[in-house]
């Protein structure tokens, strides 16, 4: 009887270890950027001029009158 090699658990452990390494690296990179970014002056805020948008009013849509349909049952009972 031969036993097949299942690579799924190995890939799961490798993927978990790589995920932890990436998260730790991003945390350290963020901390380094935060620590070195306080010496720089902030950029000036640019105020854009106001924008006026004019729109032509749409023509009113013609509304049709309501339609009421009344149906009555026939007096005779039809059975098949």
C-alpha positions in Angstrom: 0.0 0.0 0.0 1.4 3.4 -1.0 0.7 6.6 0.9 0.3 9.8 -1.2 2.1 12.9 -0.1 -0.3 15.7 0.9 1.3 19.1 0.5 -1.7 21.1 1.9 -0.6 21.3 5.6 3.0 22.3 4.6 1.7 25.1 2.4 -0.7 26.2 5.2 2.2 26.5 7.6 4.4 28.3 5.1 1.6 30.7 4.2 0.9 31.5 7.8 4.6 32.2 8.5 4.9 34.4 5.5 1.8 36.3 6.5 3.2 37.0 10.0 6.5 38.1 8.4 4.7 40.5 6.1 2.6 41.9 8.9 5.7 42.5 11.1 7.5 44.1 8.2 4.7 46.5 7.5 4.4 47.4 11.2 8.1 48.2 11.3 7.9 50.2 8.1 5.0 52.2 9.4 6.7 52.9 12.7 9.9 54.0 10.9 7.9 56.3 8.6 6.0 57.8 11.6 9.3 58.4 13.5 11.0 60.1 10.6 8.1 62.2 9.4 7.8 64.7 12.2 10.7 66.8 11.2 9.2 67.9 7.9 6.9 70.9 7.7 3.4 70.2 6.5 2.4 71.1 3.0 0.3 74.2 2.5 -3.4 73.7 1.9 -4.5 74.9 -1.6 -7.9 76.5 -1.7 -9.6 76.0 -5.1 -12.0 78.6 -6.5 -15.7 77.8 -6.1 -17.4 76.1 -9.1 -20.9 77.2 -10.2 -22.9 74.5 -12.0 -26.0 75.6 -14.0 -28.4 73.0 -15.3 -31.3 73.6 -17.6 -34.6 72.6 -16.0 -36.1 69.5 -17.6 -39.5 69.7 -19.3 -42.3 68.4 -17.3 -43.3 64.8 -18.2 -46.9 64.3 -19.4 -48.7 62.2 -16.9 -51.4 59.9 -18.2 -54.7 59.6 -16.3 -55.2 56.7 -14.0 -57.0 53.6 -15.4 -59.4 51.6 -13.3 -60.4 48.1 -14.5 -63.4 46.5 -13.0 -64.1 42.8 -13.6 -67.1 40.8 -12.6 -67.5 37.1 -12.3 -69.9 35.4 -14.5 -73.1 34.1 -13.0 -72.7 30.6 -14.4 -70.3 28.2 -12.8 -68.1 26.4 -15.4 -66.6 23.2 -14.2 -64.4 21.0 -16.3 
